[in-house]
């Protein structure tokens, strides 16, 4: 079982879709956990040891943080369909 966290800037519909296609995994969002608005230096320690994967659209994340020190993987998504304000 993987524990997946979706960043607040990603459309929350992705969480619903992932829960359907990955029924054996735990999928949560930053918003659901009440962590919205937190800066990375506060968010990262909360993710450490609790999640296996962090999904974000923050293209600078891998350059702003020492990835070797993180206990979770980072997936940086690209495309307007992942944005929070995107409309179908």
C-alpha positions as CSV (number, residue, x, y, z in Angstrom):
1,X,0.0,0.0,0.0
2,X,1.4,3.4,-1.0
3,X,0.4,6.6,0.7
4,X,0.0,9.4,-1.8
5,X,-0.4,13.1,-1.0
6,X,-1.7,15.6,-3.5
7,X,-0.6,19.2,-3.3
8,X,-3.2,21.9,-2.8
9,X,-2.6,23.5,-6.2
10,X,-3.7,20.3,-8.0
11,X,-7.3,19.8,-8.9
12,X,-8.9,17.7,-6.2
13,X,-10.7,15.6,-8.8
14,X,-7.4,13.9,-9.3
15,X,-7.7,12.4,-5.8
16,X,-11.1,10.9,-6.6
17,X,-9.8,9.4,-9.8
18,X,-6.7,8.0,-8.2
19,X,-8.8,6.4,-5.4
20,X,-10.7,4.5,-8.1
21,X,-7.7,3.3,-10.1
22,X,-5.5,2.6,-7.0
23,X,-8.0,1.1,-4.6
24,X,-5.2,-0.5,-2.5
25,X,-3.4,2.8,-1.9
26,X,-4.2,5.7,0.4
27,X,-4.8,9.0,-1.5
28,X,-5.1,12.2,0.5
29,X,-4.9,15.9,-0.4
30,X,-3.2,18.7,1.5
31,X,-6.6,20.5,1.7
32,X,-8.3,17.4,3.2
33,X,-5.6,17.3,5.9
34,X,-6.1,21.0,6.7
35,X,-2.5,21.8,5.6
36,X,-3.5,24.2,2.8
37,X,-1.5,27.4,2.7
38,X,1.6,26.0,4.5
39,X,5.0,26.8,3.1
40,X,7.2,23.9,2.0
41,X,9.5,24.2,5.0
42,X,6.5,23.4,7.2
43,X,4.8,20.9,4.9
44,X,7.8,18.7,4.3
45,X,8.3,17.6,7.9
46,X,4.6,16.7,8.0
47,X,5.0,14.6,4.9
48,X,8.1,12.8,6.1
49,X,7.4,9.3,7.3
50,X,3.7,9.6,6.7
51,X,3.6,9.5,2.8
52,X,5.5,7.7,0.1
53,X,4.7,10.0,-2.8
54,X,4.0,13.7,-3.1
55,X,2.2,14.9,-6.3
56,X,2.7,18.6,-7.1
57,X,2.8,21.0,-10.1
58,X,5.6,23.0,-8.4
59,X,8.3,22.8,-11.1
60,X,10.9,24.3,-8.8
61,X,10.4,21.8,-6.0
62,X,13.2,19.5,-7.0
63,X,15.6,22.4,-7.2
64,X,14.5,24.1,-4.0
65,X,14.9,21.1,-1.7
66,X,17.5,18.4,-1.1
67,X,15.7,15.4,-2.5
68,X,18.3,13.0,-1.1
69,X,17.1,13.9,2.5
70,X,13.4,13.3,1.8
71,X,11.8,10.0,2.8
72,X,9.2,10.3,0.0
73,X,9.2,10.5,-3.8
74,X,8.2,13.6,-5.7
75,X,6.1,13.6,-8.9
76,X,5.9,16.9,-10.7
77,X,2.8,17.0,-13.0
78,X,2.6,19.2,-16.0
79,X,-0.6,20.2,-17.9
80,X,-3.4,22.6,-17.3
81,X,-5.8,19.7,-16.4
82,X,-4.1,19.3,-13.1
83,X,-4.5,22.9,-12.0
84,X,-7.0,23.7,-9.3
85,X,-8.8,26.3,-11.3
86,X,-9.0,24.3,-14.5
87,X,-12.5,23.8,-15.9
88,X,-13.5,20.8,-18.1
